[in-house]
């Protein structure tokens, strides 16, 4: 019986490195290539620009490949159980970093039946580097970035979104990958451009004082160095006559969605609740703004998501649900429900009641106050998008403030050294073209 050599690809473009892997695999037996599925790819590495069915055909066309199958598990469990390959062929880049956990897991699986891992020296030359850069640049282009939020909603149980308010925080969201408790890699799916965090970073109050030109500049700073889709905090959306132009501008910048809240007048942060005067727009006013925005947009990719403040303003569950169904009827592509209570019970109740009548419209939540509930628990109640709206800003400020205090206290910087990242780490965080 002939031996089998298995390797897995997730790439959209075949280069010398992949061909070298195939060449090495041929030395060990029949070559089977696994195409990492779209769903697995977004957790493991980056969003594929070529769908899995087309990548399968691409891999089949490679000389030396005997067959191609779909791999649904980044840990290889499905293919190892199905095929029991004699050899797993992989570049030796997975012997270190977060991918080392995958290698360790695979090694245990194949060793159990006498299989073996073959680590091939990783090919990284000028051509490979150029192709990798081109793929990244393609993902950052507006026409690719804009549509990915809708794709993610279809592909993953919960879209995990982290706030970013600068190029640096955008890079943190872009590059942070961890090994989860289950051994699988995990990362954020998208970025949230928060008006609160954007205003705070500029030293301004969160009252829609920072104009759209300045906020668009923040988007440009982030899109220049990242590839993940962006959800924009549009506050109230402003005047309907102005909102339509905002929609066009956001589309052009490659933003995937804008969230606008059903309030009017001078904006106050929602977490103040009824402690400050906040005026909720009528259903008719908000519906008209949503409809105008949908009419103005030029692509089917862009989403307008309606944020409902009824629970914040203590108007009750019935009012929140009435607004949600009306806003969907007006054209909203999603509903964000918000609460300032620590107990997530009213959020869960809303989601369950909304889902009993509407099975498909995406639900968005921002668990800043009700932060005890997990993403999986929210997904069980029909939530599609979870936004961590301000945690990077809120964690950074105390750290920076303490560093400033300690330097003043000790009249030197030695005492803060153990809290600082090295200059080398900062340099490697920033990619060069």
Secondary structure as the mmCIF struct_conf table of DSSP 4:
data_model
#
loop_
_struct_conf.conf_type_id
_struct_conf.id
_struct_conf.beg_label_comp_id
_struct_conf.beg_label_asym_id
_struct_conf.beg_label_seq_id
_struct_conf.end_label_comp_id
_struct_conf.end_label_asym_id
_struct_conf.end_label_seq_id
STRN STRN1 UNK A 4 UNK A 9
BEND BEND1 UNK A 12 UNK A 13
HELX_RH_AL_P HELX_RH_AL_P1 UNK A 16 UNK A 26
TURN_TY1_P TURN_TY1_P1 UNK A 27 UNK A 28
BEND BEND2 UNK A 29 UNK A 29
STRN STRN2 UNK A 30 UNK A 36
HELX_RH_AL_P HELX_RH_AL_P2 UNK A 38 UNK A 44
BEND BEND3 UNK A 45 UNK A 45
BEND BEND4 UNK A 49 UNK A 50
HELX_RH_AL_P HELX_RH_AL_P3 UNK A 52 UNK A 60
TURN_TY1_P TURN_TY1_P2 UNK A 61 UNK A 61
BEND BEND5 UNK A 62 UNK A 62
TURN_TY1_P TURN_TY1_P3 UNK A 63 UNK A 64
STRN STRN3 UNK A 67 UNK A 71
TURN_TY1_P TURN_TY1_P4 UNK A 74 UNK A 75
HELX_RH_AL_P HELX_RH_AL_P4 UNK A 77 UNK A 83
BEND BEND6 UNK A 86 UNK A 86
STRN STRN4 UNK A 87 UNK A 91
HELX_RH_3T_P HELX_RH_3T_P1 UNK A 92 UNK A 95
BEND BEND7 UNK A 96 UNK A 96
HELX_RH_3T_P HELX_RH_3T_P2 UNK A 97 UNK A 99
HELX_RH_AL_P HELX_RH_AL_P5 UNK A 100 UNK A 111
TURN_TY1_P TURN_TY1_P5 UNK A 112 UNK A 114
STRN STRN5 UNK A 116 UNK A 120
HELX_LH_PP_P HELX_LH_PP_P1 UNK A 121 UNK A 122
HELX_RH_AL_P HELX_RH_AL_P6 UNK A 126 UNK A 140
BEND BEND8 UNK A 141 UNK A 141
HELX_RH_AL_P HELX_RH_AL_P7 UNK A 142 UNK A 145
TURN_TY1_P TURN_TY1_P6 UNK A 146 UNK A 147
HELX_RH_AL_P HELX_RH_AL_P8 UNK A 148 UNK A 155
BEND BEND9 UNK A 156 UNK A 158
STRN STRN6 UNK A 159 UNK A 163
BEND BEND10 UNK A 166 UNK A 166
HELX_RH_AL_P HELX_RH_AL_P9 UNK A 167 UNK A 175
STRN STRN7 UNK A 177 UNK A 179
TURN_TY1_P TURN_TY1_P7 UNK A 181 UNK A 182
BEND BEND11 UNK A 183 UNK A 183
STRN STRN8 UNK A 185 UNK A 187
STRN STRN9 UNK A 190 UNK A 193
HELX_RH_AL_P HELX_RH_AL_P10 UNK A 195 UNK A 201
TURN_TY1_P TURN_TY1_P8 UNK A 202 UNK A 203
TURN_TY1_P TURN_TY1_P9 UNK A 206 UNK A 208
BEND BEND12 UNK A 210 UNK A 210
HELX_RH_AL_P HELX_RH_AL_P11 UNK A 212 UNK A 223
TURN_TY1_P TURN_TY1_P10 UNK A 224 UNK A 225
BEND BEND13 UNK A 228 UNK A 228
STRN STRN10 UNK A 229 UNK A 233
TURN_TY1_P TURN_TY1_P11 UNK A 235 UNK A 236
HELX_RH_AL_P HELX_RH_AL_P12 UNK A 240 UNK A 253
TURN_TY1_P TURN_TY1_P12 UNK A 254 UNK A 254
STRN STRN11 UNK A 257 UNK A 261
BEND BEND14 UNK A 262 UNK A 262
STRN STRN12 UNK A 263 UNK A 264
BEND BEND15 UNK A 265 UNK A 266
HELX_RH_3T_P HELX_RH_3T_P3 UNK A 270 UNK A 275
BEND BEND16 UNK A 276 UNK A 276
STRN STRN13 UNK A 279 UNK A 280
HELX_LH_PP_P HELX_LH_PP_P2 UNK A 281 UNK A 282
HELX_RH_AL_P HELX_RH_AL_P13 UNK A 283 UNK A 296
BEND BEND17 UNK A 300 UNK A 301
STRN STRN14 UNK A 303 UNK A 308
TURN_TY1_P TURN_TY1_P13 UNK A 310 UNK A 314
HELX_RH_AL_P HELX_RH_AL_P14 UNK A 317 UNK A 330
TURN_TY1_P TURN_TY1_P14 UNK A 331 UNK A 331
BEND BEND18 UNK A 333 UNK A 333
STRN STRN15 UNK A 334 UNK A 337
BEND BEND19 UNK A 342 UNK A 343
TURN_TY1_P TURN_TY1_P15 UNK A 344 UNK A 344
HELX_RH_AL_P HELX_RH_AL_P15 UNK A 345 UNK A 357
BEND BEND20 UNK A 359 UNK A 361
STRN STRN16 UNK A 362 UNK A 365
BEND BEND21 UNK A 368 UNK A 370
TURN_TY1_P TURN_TY1_P16 UNK A 371 UNK A 372
BEND BEND22 UNK A 373 UNK A 373
HELX_RH_AL_P HELX_RH_AL_P16 UNK A 375 UNK A 380
TURN_TY1_P TURN_TY1_P17 UNK A 381 UNK A 382
STRN STRN17 UNK A 385 UNK A 388
BEND BEND23 UNK A 390 UNK A 390
HELX_RH_AL_P HELX_RH_AL_P17 UNK A 391 UNK A 410
BEND BEND24 UNK A 411 UNK A 413
HELX_RH_3T_P HELX_RH_3T_P4 UNK A 414 UNK A 419
BEND BEND25 UNK A 420 UNK A 420
HELX_LH_PP_P HELX_LH_PP_P3 UNK A 421 UNK A 422
HELX_RH_AL_P HELX_RH_AL_P18 UNK A 423 UNK A 429
BEND BEND26 UNK A 430 UNK A 430
HELX_LH_PP_P HELX_LH_PP_P4 UNK A 431 UNK A 432
#
